[in-house]
């Protein structure tokens, strides 16, 4: 049974205290030191021990609940600074007109009311005025009809002195002010022409963005993950009236995160990355402070009114998803081809479908217009309107000029105006009726002789592919014993048509001749529209066999094995000489 010996434990502790390196501890147990000094060191030691425990606990709690620290780094050489997002919003709109069924144009109250509605910023001063005609107006329809698009606001844009199409880069962005147009924003739907986030580095220097507006605009400067909102900082926006010129300079401070930060739980780092969107935020697809503010506004609207105002971004549905374009890879010249654009609007309405050849619009479908289809004149594009709708457009009698890059642009209705663009290439082929021609100089070859043949495809557009086969086995281009080369030539009359001539060089190989015959074939193809072959047989001449007689006698084994060393050959030679002599004697 184990017994606790308190005296022995006491002696051990005193012995440890005398010999340990903790300062002052040995004074406490030293019997020769006076009590005042021993008490002082005891209090001092307990205080240090308490402070150490407090420091360890503070460090632990700091790691658990406040894991992120910020430092300033100025020694790095390679850096990329993200240019801030720039959002352009409409300020004024005077292009308000009415149809016969709407209020008259001279009704100033209605005019002011519509202006407040389409440019609503949280206040509607005209709403206090009595207006019976205003009650039957559709706010969303007014926004769709009278809000200006990108091309009506911006005319010229440059990035670091290089001009670009403004509306390819300034893309629609839903805000509390309505649809604005933003560059460098994470929240916009990127098209095929949109760039990645614009950045500056040591080589490019500070980034410079030049904008030429054709109407009064309001500019917002914010981070790519942020959005303009009603309570935006006034120092980060600028109203520019037509005719004014401003040079705005700013400094960007970026935060570079350690790779391990993203692995810490949000509860520990007390911050979120833009892609860490909490489920309660539905108005935008990326997290930011401004996204939270807009969501709070929308939630408050629903709480007090069970609705939101007409500019508020939707968050009950996600419109316009699964956009795909379906275009045949290749069609014959003269054919009729159908181009399809598939999409899912969910609960949103369709605003418009636009089809482009390169950058030229040739077909538009707007369901709210009558008729809904419109065709624009583009060379080599002939649209069959009767077979075109919101999902498909049909082109008739296509030719080589019709070929190119086609784009489908789908836009959801107000107030979102979600827009997606998909593109694909269409190839129009000119297919000949003739087959390829296979030629070779010799149809019979001597054993060990090489073979050269050429296969010429008929003129076509685009040029054809030629594949070689020997004895119905496709020729391996990497083969060392067989080499092929091709060249493309223009047609003598039609320069757009091309011939392909492929030449094959076959080195001597007796294995290729089965029963002294080899079948050579060339196959000309163009996608799935054309597939024709030409073939010929090449024979190998049989070798002449020589009769060689040799003795099998052992006593001649050490003599040369040539034909003249055979005694049988000597006998034959002797008999031949005798017979010739007798014939000569008889003749004389």
Buried (B, 14 or more C-beta within 10 A) or exposed (E): EEEEEEEEEEEEEBEEBEEEEEEBBBBBBBEEEEEEEBEBBBEBBEEEEEEEEEEEEEEEEEEEEEBEEEEEEEEEEEEEBBBBBBBBBBBEBEEBEBEEEBBEEEBEBBBBBBBBBBBBBEEEEBEEEEBEBBEEBEBBEBBBBBBBEBEBBBEEBBBBEEEBBBBBBBBBBBBBBBBBBBBBBBBBBBBEBBEEEBBBEEEBEEBBBEBEBEBBBBBBBBBBBBBBBBEBEEEBBBEBEEEEEEEEEEEEEEEEEEEEEEEBEEEEBEEBBBEEBEEEBBBBBBBBEBBBBBBBBBBEBBEEEEEBBBBBBBBEEBBBEEBEBBBBEBBEBEBEBBBBBBBEBEEBEBBBBBBBBEEBBBBBBBBEEEEBBBBBEBEBBBBBBEEBBBBBBBBEEBEBEBBBBBBBBBBBBBBBBBBBBBBBEBBBBBBBEEBBBBEBEEEEBEEEEEBEBBBBBBBBBBBBBBBBBBEEEEBEEEEEEBBBEBEEEEBEEEEEBBBBBBBBEBBBBEEBBEEEEBBBBBBBBBBEBBEBBBBBEBBBEEEEEEEEEEBEEEEBEEEEEEEEEBEEBEEEEEEEEEEEEEEEEEEE
